[in-house]
């Protein structure tokens, strides 16, 4: 295989993307940070709701459940997608059918095994737009785990529920789940309007309502989620310089402007539900191939390629070439532009024109020396 051709997936990527393994790795990483660096740094991993794997953590879950009676929990099957099998509950008896399956499994281990779920504390105070719940889908491209080299895409989208949010009805999936596969089955779903915003529109909306400083802080918190989640699996994913992975992050914002990590998806859906969606995903794929660089056109020093910005390169990447201060003095600004202008075509033209010029100069220099 050519040195510049990479296969498409990291082995063991499920350690990051499966709901139960993701949380286990984050919990372990948080404990490691507290032990090695201190509680202040460990607190930066406080971005995922209390989560338990069932059936293995059932007794721990029950203990936690009884500490705060009356709150809402959400059950998610580990191996399914598009909102299938998800339900909300507030009483232990509401999962009695699932528990019966566990008992059957205990008695009949050779029969059909019970499906693994995660029980996660439901975010009861989501930030709403037009009275509707939403989450964000953000794309991160990882080219290497050791050392960690990750790119953040400028575009993404916001997925809305089709029905106004309320906690009085926890059985209505059109209220609580933002999956397009779920929402498009709603009786009053309008395919012309859809249920998505581009993330640029979302950032502009928040800025107009809450000001640029609040929004910048929120997006910095999301940067922290991307990096910490990737760092948490560095030791368990088999790194290979010929591999890459495109991840789809699902982020929820609450009323206190806290960002919560809900899921990380390997091989995120690239099905388009609108023309705008199609445009985003075709450009995303094109730019992914530019970064993968199977034709070996890049120098390896680029900090932007199309819609991708280099976010982490064995350490944080600054927007400014001469800015190396990461001590927290305020001089460091991360090289992330989520929800900002994505003039990718112009950037790609300039990038490859510059690279071609460099190659011509190099070739001319070589020819001169050889003669």
Secondary structure, DSSP 4 states (H G I P E B T S, - for coil): --TT--BS--BTTHHHHSHHHHHHHHHHHHHHHHHHT-HHHHGGG--S--EEEETTTHHHHHHHHHHTTT--EEEEETT--TTTT-EEESSGGGGHHHHHHHHHHHH-TTSPPPPPEEEEE--SSB--BTTB-EEEEEEEEEEEETTEEEEEEEEEEEEE-SS---SS-TT-HHHH---HHHHTTSTT--TTT-SEEEHHHHHHHHHHHH-HHHHHHHHHHHHHHHHHHHHTTTTTSB--TTB-EEEEEEEEEBTT--EEEEEEEES-----SSHHHHHHHHHHHHHHHHHHTTT----S--SEETTEEEEEESSB-BSSTT----SSSS---BS--TTS---HHHHHHHHHHHHHHHHHHHHHHHHHHH-
